Amino acid sequence: MRSNQPVDDFGRSRQRLVEVLGLFTSAYRPAAGRRYSCIEDLVLSHGRWFTPSPLPTDRRPGPQQRCFANASAHAVIYGLTYVEGYATAASSAPFPHAWCARPDGTVEDPTWGGDGRAYLGIPFTNDFLQRQDALGELGPLLFDQHITGWQFLHDGIPGGAVAEVGLPMADA
């Protein structure tokens, strides 16, 4: 997996993303009964790296500030993997974000197009997404945890929910 940007910029963007998420994680202790202190802790524990790439020219980005809806629809239309986590764009702090991943771990970001610099997130299987939809719990999976009683922070990510795409943080 290679990025179109210089390796140094790519590495610095990843490093900055991890540093910022680490600040959140170090500021919180897991509450009683929780495995993870916060969503950032969950993403740092289970996240995978995805390689930035331009959006194909035949695909137009969706509206800004609608990344979860854009990525969800884009994944279904183009048969890609839906991912939630944190990403950075040019000269920005990490943002909660959703995007799509191709089987090789490259990003197809239907919101930012090709402006992303670093992507760290959890890819979800289509089966898991369909189960969540049937339960009426499909929406931002990581960032709407208050709706499901902080399920992922308490119990971790359910078996069979994570797709095997992207580079696990431990392997980077």
N, C-alpha and C positions, 0 to 999 in steps of 0.2 A: 504494500500500500504506500503510495507516494503522494505527496501534496504538490500542488503547482507553486507553492510559496517556498521561499528559502528555508532550509532546514533549521537555521538558527531562530527565525521568526516562529516557525511551527513549534519548536521545542520551548521557546519562551512563553508562547501562548498557553501551552499545556501546563507548564510549571506555574504560571500565574493562576490559572484556573484551580489547580490543586491547592495552592497556597491560600486562596480566598476561601475555598470550601473548608479547608482545615481550620481556619479562624472560627467559622461557625461551629464546627465540631468540637473544638477545644473550649468553646464558651459554654457548652451545655453538658450535663451529665444525663445519662438515660434515666428517665422517670421510672418509678417502681413498675415492674412488669414489662418494661420495654427493652428490646434488644439494642435499639439504636437511639441515640440522643436526638437526632433530627434527620430531616431528609438528606442533608448534605453528608451525614455519616453513612446513611444507607447507600448513597451514590458512590462515595469513596470506597465503600466495602465491596460493592457488587458491580460498579460501573465498568464500562468498556469504552475504549477509545475508538473514535471514528475519524476517518481521514476526510478533511474538507475537499470538496470538488465543486465545480460549477454545475448549476442546474442545466440539464440539456436544453438546447436552444428551442426545441419544439414544445417545451413545457414552461408555462408562465407562473411566476410566484403568485401566491394568494395575498390577501390583505395583511398588512403589518398588524402586530398585536393580536393575531388569531392563529398562532403557531400550532396549538393543540388541534383545532378544527382543521387547519390546512394540512397538517401531517397525517391526521387520521384519514381524511378523504383521499389524499395523495397515495397513501399506502394501499388502500383498497383499489383505487383506479389502476395503479401501475404494478400491483403485486409485490410491493416492497415491505420491509419490516418497519414497524412503528417504534420509535425510540423517544423516551423522555429522560431528561437530565439537565445538565448545564452546558451552556455554550458561550463563547465569546465572539463578538464581531470585531471589526477593526477598531482599535482604541476604545474598547468597552470593558467594563467589569463583567464577570460571569452573570448570565441571566438564566432563570428557569426557562427551559425551551423544549420544544418537540420538533423532531425531524424524521426523515426516513433513511433507511440504510439499504444499500445494495448488498447482495450476497458476499461481495469482496470487502465489505466494511467501509466503503466510501459513502459519503453523505449525499443525499439528494434532499436539499432543504427548500421546501415549497414556500417558505416565508421570506428568508433572507437571500434566496437565490444562491449566489456564490460568495457572499460576504463573510461567512463564518470563518473563524481562525482556529478554534479548538472546540471539540465536541466530546463530552464525557457523559455517558448515559446508560440506561438500562433498556435493552431491546426486548420487546414483548412478543410472544408467539401469537399467531392469529387465533389459535384455539383459546388462549387465555383471554384475548380481547373479546371474542365471541361470548365467552362465559360471563364476563363483566357486563357486556351489553345486555345479555338476557336477564341479569340481576338488576338492571337499571343503574349500574354503577360505572358506565363508560363515560369518561370525561378525562380531564387530567388525572392520571392514575397516581402519580407521586405527589402532586401539588394540591390535590383536593382530599387529602387523607382525613381531614376532619369529618368528611361525610361518612366514611367507613369506620370511624372510631380509631383512627391511626393504626389500622390493621397491619400495614407493612412495618411500622416502627415496633409494634408489639411482637408480631409473629415472624417477621422477615417476609421475603417474597415467596409466594406459594410455589411448590414444585411444579415444573412444567410451564412456568410463566415466562422464563427468560429464554429468548432465542439465542442460538449459537452463531452470532455474527458480531463483528468488531473484535478488538484486541483487549483481552482482560487487563486491567491496570497492573496486576502482578507480573504480566509478561512484557510490559512496555519498558 
